Amino acid sequence: MSSSPAPSPSSGPLIAHDLVRTLGDRRVVDGVSLTAPPGRRIGLIGENGVGKSTLLRLLAGTDQPDSGHVTRPADLGLLHQEMPFDATATLADVLDDALRETRQDLAELERLGARLADETQEPADHTALLDAYAERLQRAEERDAWDADRRAALVLDGLGLAALNHERSLGSLSGGQRGRLALAALLIRRPSALLLDEPTNHLDDEAAAFLEAQLRALPGVVVLASHDRAFLDAVCTDLVDLDPAVDGPVRHGGNYTAYLADRRAERERWERRYAQEQEELEALRYAVGTTAHTVAPNRERRDNEKMGYGHRGGRVQQQISRRVRNATRRLDDLERTQVGRPPSPLRFRAAALAHDDPAADGPLVALRDVHVPGRLAVDRLDVDPTERLLVTGGNGAGKSTLLSVLAGRLDARGAVRRRTGLTVALLDQDTAFDRPDRTVRDLYVRQLGAERAEAVPLASLGLMHDADLDKEVGRLSVGQRRRLALALLVARPPQLLLLDEPTNHLSPRLCDELEEALGPGPGAIVLASHDRWLRRRWQGRELAVTKDRTGALPR
């Protein structure tokens, strides 16, 4: 990663102190403090609903905290979900607004320069003009004002907007184009503090890489919320984990790779402490129980204890009783303060595949000259019983279509052969359930069966919060519904598991656990993904689909 540029001398830090924000009956932001000096790029991570977007709005001043306060630079920009322009406004209007402050700086410099050239001024007026000129010059240099128009063209090109007519209205643009235009306007403006909420949404690989380079070159403060692990790794100098913790949000120095190392070390410390405490608890319980029985007041003394007992018995009794009291006190303290068992990482439960015939030969599914007109063409594809296949390609290339063909949901021309009795499950991008009136707990038991649900409790998977188990499925967020669908697959995996963009709507932590679970998981797994982090680390086969034709895969 390239080093951060030197911070501008006029840029100030962004400081939040003990922010609290309650929405409805839930405290979304609970005592968060944050210091972001110029040159730092801080990533906010955590589960959906932990308050990342709310915190960004509080930092920007578009929402007010119930308590706490924020000190922010006057020149601050927030990436809004919707652009603050009317639908009839044009692309040119947005660009003019983004360049307005820069053009004002240049015009003012020209005016001040002309006045400085006037030799009839008094010395005091000349000094004041020099100060005003120096201040405006510094602002212009911070905004790179003389190169603004060229930079605007580069930003539009880098975000895939260069081909758009500048007279097009915003209402005629797609949602993705409007999102990229809002991002482009901020990059062109170059505020001294930049707040971004999921900025890589709607960006392809090239546009995401361009954004990363732009943010690394900014001299001011950047605070961003993102699920994009590759983006967090490339951009961030610090990460703040907002998931609930004993001591509040945890700040990690470094990028996402450094965060993973910290998290592994924390997990190892947690596991060691838990094991040590459980060992001590067992020893204390044994010592208290055994010693208390040994010194019980009504216990009959053995013959070898009777000789001399009257001389030293009282002293021995006192010493043993003291040890019992100390052990009991330590046992009480440890039982009250012991750490909980570290949660089990996400793993596919292999027992569900006991019905599979290991002696069966041949692939689970074989495709030969398969066509879905206008959507997919595959010459040859075999999916073996232990397959790990990553399907990549641009939007509309046919990734989801291929998964639907493999799942048997979509008819296709050509030969599609499946092993007899094959069990297949597909995690769609858009998750829906037939009975949205059922609770999460009830649906889980009904779909898995009571025996399987008891063997793999939903709460043990770390995919759903306890508070959501009795919530109706129809009231879940998109991310929560997707995690519930994933939980059903994890608890009872099929012989062929098909995953369409499985990391969408999952926190980085769950994405990491899912990625690790895909390696040793049972059965065959085929997934389609835009996730750059997952694709870079993939260890299995890869299939790149195009709109033209997908040929045979290398073995």
Phi, psi and omega in degrees: 000139179287154181288157180288144175291159179295134181293147177292140182295335181268353179282134179255166178284162171254118187233125174243137182233115169052053182283135176230132177217124179248130177241117185068235179254015184239132175278105185278317176243123190234090174071040182274131173239145185206134173239123182233097178282162177305141180091352178261142179237105191256125178261136176258124181231163180147173180299157171301134178094359180277356173108019182297309181294321178298317179298319178298318179294323177294318179297323182282339183090005176279348171225150184250138180286155172290328173205165186093174181210162181231134170251121187228153172298148180295328183265090185231141178233136180241131175283106182280154174293325176239141182288141181280051179225152175290153181298338180276349178296153182257169175301322179297323178298318180295316181293320178299319180294321180294329183263359187301311183294322178296317180292327176296319178300314182294319179295320180292323176297320179295318180294314180294323179297321178294321179292323178296331180285348179283113186280356183272001184286154173287153181303320181296318178296322181296320179296318179296320178296319179299318179297315180296320179295317181297319180295315180292324178297319179297317178298318180295322179293321179298323181272001182053050193298322185290343181250015190296316183294318178295319179296323178299318179295320178296320180295315179300319179293317182296332180260014174074030183244003188297330184280351183286137175292132184291348178267001177291142178281155179295329180295339180272354181272154174287166178300319179295321179293319178295320177298318179291326178293320177298320178293317179300319181299321179292318180295325178290320182290324179057061176292162182281347172222129186234125180243126188231131178248110181049060186290342182271000172302137179075011180251137172277181184302316184292318180293323178296318178296322177297315179300318180302315180295321179297315182292322178295336182272351181286138180276344187268200181275139171230126172234128186220149172248131184202147169263354186280103186293323178295321178294314177301322182290324185279334191252318197283141170263343180210151174232137176246116180271113184269359176299144184307134178216160184303317184258020179086189181305141183251129179260131179245129175282136178109184183270196185291326177299317178295322178298318178299319178296318177299316184293321176297318179295320178296319179297317179297318178296319179299313181297318179296315181296318180299314181297317180296318180293321179294322177295317179293320178300316180298317180293320179294317180297320178294315183296316181295315182293315183290314182294320179298323178291323182295322184257020180301137188295332183263006182288135178287128181284144178284162183303319183287353176266342188287324182295116177078008184298322183296332182282322186238356186301318182298317180295317179297317180300318180295318180295316181293319179298323178296318179297320179297315180298317179297316179296320180295318179297316179295321179298315179299315181297315184291321178296331180279326188251000185300148177284152178286166177294132177302133181298143178291137177292159180298126178216141175286134185275102190292340184302336182292347183261017181297337182282347183291145181265105183293342181275351182295140182258160173087170182288161174290317178222139177230128177248135176224121178048053183268135181227137164238105190310127178077358186230327187199143171215121182233123178289308186203134176205123174247132176249109183279165184299334179245026185299142167230102188235126177256125180256123181237166180152163181288174177298133180082005182283342178116013182297309181294325178297317178300316179297321179295323176294314179299326181282347183082013179273343185230126177286143180219152173286150181104191185257123175234109182248130179241146176296141180301132178077012183297132173260129184228143174221142181236125172269107181284162172292322179254108186267128177221152179236145184294328183241081181293349180278348179283152175283163179302314182298315182294316181296319180300314181293317183294321182282327181270333191093147186299320183295314181291320179297326177287323180291326179234082181299139180303319182297337183283347185274344180072017182260337180231140177283148180305323183293343182261354186294331180258014177273144177295141184301324181294344180265000180284152173287170178302315180295321180293319177297322180292321178293325177294316178298320179293323179299319179297324179285322180294320184288329179217079184289144177277180174290329178232114181253124181246125186236118180258109183049060188293339183271357176299136176068012175254148177292159176306322181298314179293325176299317179297317180294319178297317180300317179292326181290335182293332182294297183274002184299157180284163174069193179260145180228127173236126180226149175248134185205143168265353188298110185294322181296314180296316183295323181293331186259002184295134183253350183266201178285159177230144176229117177265116180264147177230169180288344182274289183200141177251120183266196181292147178272148172291142180267000000 
